[in-house]
Amino acid sequence: MQQHKLSFKVVDRACVTRRVVGDWEVRLRGAGFDLVLPKDGPDAPMPREDFLGKVAGCAGVLSMLTDRWDAEAFEAAGPGLRIVANYAVGYNNVDLAEANRRGVIVTNTPDVLTEATADTAWALVMMASRRLGEAERHLRAGRFHGWGPNDWIGVDLRGRTLGIIGAGRIGEATARRARAWNMRIVYSHQNPKPDFEAATGGSRVPLDQLLSESDFVSLHVPFTAKTRHLIGARELTLMKPTAILVNTARGPIVDEAALVVALRERRLYAAGLDVYEDEPRLAPGLVELENVVLLPHVGSGTPEAREGMARVATDNLLAVLAGKPPINPVTP
């Protein structure tokens, strides 16, 4: 079979704002790109000034969720920018209206991190329900002196109710795992999801009902203006004092200050968080609480997921810059 190599102008430049796992560099160089890469050194978000300088004159950017694409960034990139391939499922870091205005295609990386993120949601459920983080800190501090019948009593999962807010791919994968514990599944979504119901046995209910009935609430909605503080002080008061809240979606979906108050006052049994409202900073008082599990945004942290994200982002970049339709567009 004859092999057809994608052809690009030699002057086409592509920027990758942070080194990721996978064969993206070989593929992009093999396609003839002049690559603009981050400086060698600690793995950290590219400083804003560096970011604005790196993207200048690039036709495509493989971008991280930590990169803020606003009017300033698009202006810095220049009129030749054709695609921002976001290395994430979420794309709240990109001003889509500005991208549309400038004719820049934005893509994301769905599917490849679904199972890894659902696993993380369940890790948080298990850690928070059985107080595993608290117990480990107790042991590491040298306070473990042997088993006791009243030590580390947590919450059982069997037969409880799991509420899924956002019944997309990750929400469905999270709900599927609950069937192993014979849990009742309820979900809140803007539209009925027959596929979700068939896969999980779940029932669609209004958000307030979900919050009041669920023993575990797991968040899987995208972050938008409408979902900002979707879970705030009012919503937290609807939840059972024995309930557990889990967030592996985006931090600002939860009013973190209100969550701190609810946890401190024991109006909520516990929470498990992998994302934060003002990441990487945490709300005052959150770290001091024992009844919250805190992870440093590790939801997609498996080789398969991270390599898959790089592959999908690169696929989108190569397609658009070869004049083909994007594979995973989030803009028209």
C-alpha positions, 0 to 999 in steps of 0.5 A: 500500500502506498504511504502518503505523507502529510505535507505542510509548509516548512514555515508552519510552526506548532507550539507545545506548551508543556512536555507530555508523554507520548510520541507527539514530538516525533509525529509533529517533527515528522510532519515537517513542523518547526516546533516551539517547546517549553524550556527544560526544567521543572514540570510546571505551567508555562509563565504567562509571559513565556506563553505569550511569546511562545505562541507568537506566529504559530499555526497550531498549539497543543495547549494545557488546561493551565494555559489561559486563552483570552483575547490577549493570548489570541492576539499574541499568537497572531492571525496565522493561528488555526487551532488550539488543541486542548490537552483536556476534556474540559476547555473552560480555559479557552474563550470560545467566543473569541476563538470563533471570532478569530476563526480558530478551531478548538478541540479537546480529548474526550474518551481516552481519560474516561475510565481513569477519571471514573476510577479516581472518583471511586478512589475518593469515594472509598477514601472519604467513606472509610476515612482512609486518608485520616487513618493513614495520617494517624499511622504516619504520625506514630499514633497507631498502637494496635487494632481497636473495636471503635477505631476508624468506623466509616460508612458502608456502600452497599445499598446506598444511593449514588447521585451523579450530576452530569451524565456524560461519559465519565458520569456514566463510567462512575455510575457503572462501578456503583453496581458492584455495591448494589447501589441505587443510582439517580442522576441529574442532567439537562436532558434524559439520557437513555443510554446512561439509564440502560448502562447503569439502571439509573433514574433521572431526578431534579437536582434538589431531589438528588441532593436530598436523597443521595448518600454520595454525590459525584460531580461530572458536569463541565465548568461553564458560567451556568455551572459555577457554584452549582453546589453552593451553600443552599445546595449543601444544606439540602444534602444529608449530614451523612452524605459525601461529596466528590468532585473530579470535574472542575473546582469552581463547580463547588463553592469551596468556602461554603464547603469548608463551613459545611464540613467544619460544622459537620453538616456534611460527613465528608468530601473528596476533591481532585480539583479546586476553585482557585487551583493550585491554591485551596480555600482557607481552612480546607487543608486543616479539615480531617473529613476531606480527602485532597488529591492534586488533580490526578484524575487522568493520571495513568499512562494509557490516559495521558498518552491517549490525550497526547495522541488525540490532541496531536491527531486534531492538530495534524488534521486541521493543519492539513486542511481536514476537519477537526476530529474533536471540535468544541467550536463550530 
